[in-house]
Amino acid sequence: MKKIIPLEEGDFYLSEEGYKVFTQQFHLKRGYCCESGCRHCPYGYSRKTNTQG
């Protein structure tokens, strides 16, 4: 079961299209890479090569 992480200020911003974009701060708080190719991934995941760097 996944742990629910409460959102705090600085964890996300809204894109021009109105989507939540999670920041590096949130990803580090979550503690793992979801391998979805997130814009601010601090773990270095690349969808092109399917690897973390």
DSSP file (Angstrom, degrees, kcal/mol; ACC not computed):
  #  RESIDUE AA STRUCTURE BP1 BP2  ACC     N-H-->O    O-->H-N    N-H-->O    O-->H-N    TCO  KAPPA ALPHA  PHI   PSI    X-CA   Y-CA   Z-CA
    1    1 A M              0   0    0      0, 0.0     2,-0.2     0, 0.0     0, 0.0   0.000 360.0 360.0 360.0 132.7    0.0    0.0    0.0
    2    2 A K        -     0   0    0      1,-0.1     2,-0.3     0, 0.0     0, 0.0  -0.492 360.0-117.2 -78.2 143.1    1.4    3.4   -1.0
    3    3 A K        -     0   0    0     -2,-0.2     2,-0.5    27,-0.1    -1,-0.1  -0.604  24.4-127.4 -78.3 134.2    2.0    6.0    1.7
    4    4 A I        -     0   0    0     -2,-0.3    -1,-0.1     1,-0.0     0, 0.0  -0.738  21.6-159.2 -85.4 124.3   -0.1    9.2    1.3
    5    5 A I        -     0   0    0     -2,-0.5     2,-0.1    21,-0.0    25,-0.1  -0.912  16.1-129.6-106.9 117.1    2.1   12.3    1.4
    6    6 A P        -     0   0    0      0, 0.0     2,-0.3     0, 0.0    -2,-0.0  -0.412  26.6-117.0 -66.4 139.2    0.3   15.5    2.3
    7    7 A L        -     0   0    0     -2,-0.1     2,-0.3     3,-0.0     3,-0.0  -0.562  34.9-175.1 -78.9 138.6    0.9   18.3   -0.2
    8    8 A E    >   -     0   0    0     -2,-0.3     3,-2.0     1,-0.1     4,-0.3  -0.793  40.7 -69.1-124.7 168.5    2.7   21.4    1.1
    9    9 A E  T 3  S+     0   0    0     -2,-0.3    -1,-0.1     1,-0.3     0, 0.0  -0.370 122.2  26.2 -58.8 132.4    3.6   24.7   -0.4
   10   10 A G  T 3  S+     0   0    0      2,-0.4    16,-0.3    -2,-0.1    15,-0.3   0.352  90.6 104.2  94.8  -5.2    6.3   24.3   -3.0
   11   11 A D  S <  S-     0   0    0     -3,-2.0    12,-2.5     1,-0.2     2,-0.3   0.735  90.9  -3.0 -80.0 -22.9    5.4   20.7   -3.8
   12   12 A F  E     -A   22   0A   0     -4,-0.3    -2,-0.4    10,-0.3     2,-0.3  -0.980  55.3-155.4-158.2 165.0    3.6   21.5   -7.1
   13   13 A Y  E     -A   21   0A   0      8,-1.7     8,-2.9    -2,-0.3     2,-0.5  -0.940  31.3-105.6-139.3 164.5    2.6   24.3   -9.4
   14   14 A L  E     -A   20   0A   0     -2,-0.3     6,-0.2     6,-0.2    -2,-0.0  -0.793  30.8-136.5 -95.3 131.1   -0.1   24.6  -12.0
   15   15 A S    >   -     0   0    0      4,-2.9     3,-1.7    -2,-0.5    -1,-0.0  -0.223  34.1 -96.9 -73.6 171.5    0.9   24.4  -15.7
   16   16 A E  T 3  S+     0   0    0      1,-0.3    -1,-0.1     2,-0.1    -2,-0.0   0.803 128.4  54.5 -59.9 -28.4   -0.6   26.8  -18.3
   17   17 A E  T 3  S-     0   0    0      2,-0.1    -1,-0.3     1,-0.0    -3,-0.0   0.535 123.5-105.7 -83.4  -6.9   -3.1   23.9  -19.1
   18   18 A G  S <  S+     0   0    0     -3,-1.7     2,-0.2     1,-0.3    -2,-0.1   0.556  73.5 137.9  95.6   9.6   -4.1   23.6  -15.5
   19   19 A Y        -     0   0    0      1,-0.1    -4,-2.9    -5,-0.0     2,-0.4  -0.606  58.7-112.2 -87.3 148.6   -2.3   20.4  -14.6
   20   20 A K  E     -A   14   0A   0     -2,-0.2     2,-0.6    -6,-0.2    -6,-0.2  -0.671  29.7-163.1 -75.6 130.0   -0.5   19.9  -11.3
   21   21 A V  E     -A   13   0A   0     -8,-2.9    -8,-1.7    -2,-0.4     2,-0.2  -0.965  14.1-137.9-117.2 113.1    3.3   19.6  -12.0
   22   22 A F  E     -A   12   0A   0     -2,-0.6    18,-0.4   -10,-0.2   -10,-0.3  -0.475  17.9-137.3 -74.9 140.4    5.2   18.1   -9.0
   23   23 A T     >  -     0   0    0    -12,-2.5     4,-2.0    -2,-0.2     3,-0.3  -0.349  27.0-101.4 -90.9 171.4    8.5   19.8   -8.1
   24   24 A Q  H  > S+     0   0    0      1,-0.2     4,-2.6     2,-0.2     5,-0.2   0.871 121.5  62.5 -59.1 -37.6   11.8   18.2   -7.2
   25   25 A Q  H  > S+     0   0    0    -15,-0.3     4,-1.7     1,-0.2    -1,-0.2   0.915 105.7  44.6 -54.5 -46.5   10.9   19.0   -3.5
   26   26 A F  H  > S+     0   0    0    -16,-0.3     4,-2.4   -15,-0.3    -1,-0.2   0.925 111.4  52.2 -66.8 -44.3    7.9   16.7   -3.7
   27   27 A H  H  X>S+     0   0    0     -4,-2.0     4,-1.9     1,-0.2     5,-0.5   0.898 110.4  48.3 -60.7 -40.8    9.7   13.9   -5.5
   28   28 A L  H  <5S+     0   0    0     -4,-2.6    -1,-0.2     1,-0.2    -2,-0.2   0.881 110.7  51.4 -66.7 -37.3   12.5   13.8   -2.9
   29   29 A K  H  <5S+     0   0    0     -4,-1.7    -2,-0.2    -5,-0.2    -1,-0.2   0.878 107.0  53.8 -65.6 -37.8    9.9   13.8   -0.1
   30   30 A R  H  <5S-     0   0    0     -4,-2.4    -2,-0.2    -5,-0.1    -1,-0.2   0.888 101.1-145.0 -65.6 -39.0    8.2   10.8   -1.8
   31   31 A G  T  <5 +     0   0    0     -4,-1.9     2,-0.3    -5,-0.2    -3,-0.1   0.476  59.9  59.5  94.6   1.9   11.5    9.0   -1.8
   32   32 A Y  S   <S-     0   0    0     -5,-0.5     2,-0.4     0, 0.0    -1,-0.1  -0.985  78.3-104.9-155.5 163.6   11.5    7.0   -5.0
   33   33 A C        -     0   0    0     -2,-0.3    19,-0.0     1,-0.1    -5,-0.0  -0.789  16.1-161.8 -93.1 132.6   11.2    7.3   -8.8
   34   34 A C        -     0   0    0     -2,-0.4    -1,-0.1    11,-0.0     0, 0.0   0.484  33.5-129.7 -90.5  -4.2    7.9    6.3  -10.4
   35   35 A E  S    S+     0   0    0      1,-0.1    -2,-0.1     3,-0.0    11,-0.0   0.838  71.4 124.2  58.1  38.0    9.5    6.0  -13.9
   36   36 A S  S    S-     0   0    0      9,-0.0    -1,-0.1     0, 0.0    11,-0.0   0.408  83.2-108.9-102.8  -0.7    6.8    8.2  -15.5
   37   37 A G        -     0   0    0      1,-0.1    10,-0.0     9,-0.0     9,-0.0   0.874  45.8-164.7  76.7  37.9    9.3   10.7  -17.0
   38   38 A C    >   -     0   0    0      1,-0.1     3,-1.4     2,-0.1    -1,-0.1  -0.236  24.6-124.5 -60.0 143.6    8.3   13.5  -14.6
   39   39 A R  T 3  S+     0   0    0      1,-0.3    -1,-0.1   -17,-0.0   -16,-0.1   0.829 108.4  34.7 -58.1 -37.3    9.5   17.0  -15.6
   40   40 A H  T 3  S+     0   0    0    -18,-0.4    -1,-0.3   -17,-0.1   -13,-0.2  -0.111  79.2 157.6-113.6  35.2   11.4   17.6  -12.3
   41   41 A C    X   -     0   0    0     -3,-1.4     3,-0.6     1,-0.2   -17,-0.1  -0.446  25.1-167.4 -65.3 120.3   12.6   14.1  -11.5
   42   42 A P  T 3  S+     0   0    0      0, 0.0    -1,-0.2     0, 0.0    -9,-0.1   0.500  79.9  70.7 -84.6  -2.7   15.7   14.3   -9.2
   43   43 A Y  T 3  S-     0   0    0    -11,-0.1    10,-0.4     2,-0.0   -10,-0.1   0.463 104.8-120.0 -95.4  -2.3   16.5   10.6   -9.8
   44   44 A G    <   +     0   0    0     -3,-0.6     9,-0.8     9,-0.2     2,-0.2   0.739  47.3 170.9  76.1  23.5   17.7   11.1  -13.4
   45   45 A Y  E     -B   52   0B   0      7,-0.2     2,-0.5     8,-0.1     7,-0.2  -0.468  16.0-161.1 -71.2 137.6   15.1    8.8  -15.0
   46   46 A S  E  >> -B   51   0B   0      5,-2.6     4,-1.7    -2,-0.2     5,-1.0  -0.980  14.7-162.0-121.2 121.3   15.1    8.9  -18.8
   47   47 A R  T  45S+     0   0    0     -2,-0.5    -1,-0.1     1,-0.2    -2,-0.0   0.828  92.0  61.0 -67.5 -30.9   12.0    7.6  -20.7
   48   48 A K  T  45S+     0   0    0      1,-0.2    -1,-0.2     3,-0.1    -2,-0.0   0.907 121.5  21.0 -63.1 -42.6   14.1    7.4  -23.9
   49   49 A T  T  45S-     0   0    0      2,-0.2    -1,-0.2    -3,-0.1    -2,-0.2   0.516  97.3-131.4-103.9  -7.7   16.6    4.9  -22.4
   50   50 A N  T  <5 +     0   0    0     -4,-1.7     2,-0.3     1,-0.2    -3,-0.2   0.875  68.7 115.2  56.9  41.0   14.4    3.6  -19.6
   51   51 A T  E   < -B   46   0B   0     -5,-1.0    -5,-2.6    -7,-0.1     2,-0.4  -0.930  64.0-127.2-135.4 159.5   17.2    4.0  -17.1
   52   52 A Q  E      B   45   0B   0     -2,-0.3    -7,-0.2    -7,-0.2    -8,-0.2  -0.889 360.0 360.0-104.7 140.3   18.0    6.1  -14.1
   53   53 A G              0   0    0     -9,-0.8    -9,-0.2    -2,-0.4    -8,-0.1   0.450 360.0 360.0-115.5 360.0   21.2    8.1  -14.0
